[in-house]
Amino acid sequence: MRGRKATQADYGVAKLIYNPDILKKKNNTIYMKKIYLIICVLSTFMISASQENKFPEAQISNGIITAHFYLPDINNGYYRATRFDWSGNTTSLEYKGHTYYGQWFSKYEPTIHDVVMGPVEEYGPVGYTEAKAGESFLKIGIGALLKPDDKPYNNFMLYKIQNPGKWKIRKKSDQIQFIHILKDANYAYEYKKIIRLTEGKPEMVLEHIIKNEGQRTIETSVYNHNFLMIDNEPTGPGYVVEFPFEVSGEGRGIGEIFRFEGNQIRFLRKPVKSESMYCGDLQGFSNNLKNYNIKIENIKTGAGVRIISDESISKLVFWASPTTVCPEPYTKVKIEPGQEYSWKIYYEYYTLNNPK
């Protein structure tokens, strides 16, 4: 992600290369050996840096949509933090010349929690309250994590991964399957996420299947953060978020940066660099499946996406920064031993007839 900083050795080599007269004043043999040694060392550093930045990745397409993903890997993966599910990190998606996801953050390290992109998901901790300090708890899509003390769970804390489980990746031209298998003392499961581009349609489907293969009930909730940044446009009046119900709520930035307008969220202005907007408990939805139907449009560039699911919304959050707009619908998950649970989320991409 970042280039290697120039060192004194770099400048020394450059000075010798571009100023050959220096060699005439010195012992050529000794200096040429030094130059050769420096070049070898620098080459090793550059190769190492290149290898460090080459993360496992994959691309799929149905001829209408093209999407690119980083793949989970405990040693070399792009994302190795303990907040978000490691599968489905969508670095880009293109449709009709429009882009929908990308790097919305400025600083990168593999263990920073929020260096994720696209429709990424976070599952709540399983078994954290019951676990004693020094015991493990479960984060679906990550593994068994160590509970370090008796403090409440903090999703911004980097926990030690005691058991990362095993990932299997199966790829076809228009789909990719992420399979996470975990067998731990407290919990065991097979988690499968299939990301598929629908044939002949501008649609991406996220299919989830979790099979509880342990002796304890798996009970949690999951939400999709939906880090949208349509056409790389900054957050502001060009964006509209729309729901199939009249929406309301309380939180940071309401009335100053954005407002509720019937069934829509509209921005009053662009947020400045240090500002973020947050409403942790949006109101207006019911248990009706039709309520999981959210549209995000960039009326300036003329691109939008509709997000629907075959599960109902259990909680709804809205968060935005100067670079990304994020409606976050939650789903409850409860799986008894020996049972499995499945659901799908559909992303329908489209263009507007009359962008403003």
Secondary structure, DSSP 8 states (H G I E B T S, - for coil): -------HHHHHHHHHHH-THHHHTS-HHHHHHHHHHHHHHHHHHHHHHHHHT---EEEEE-SSEEEEEE---TTT-S---SSS-SS-EEEEEEETTEE------S---TT-TT---BS-EEE--BSTTTS-TTSEEEETTTEEEE--SSS---TTS---EEE--EEEEEEETTEEEEEEEEE-SS-EEEEEEEEEE-TTSSEEEEEEEEEE-SSS-EEEEEEE--BB-GGG--SSTTEEEE-SS--B---BTBTTTEEEETTEEEESS---TT--EEES--B---S-GGG-EEEEEETTTTEEEEEEESS--SEEEEEE-SS-EEEEEEEEEEE-TT-EEEEEEEEEEEE-SS--
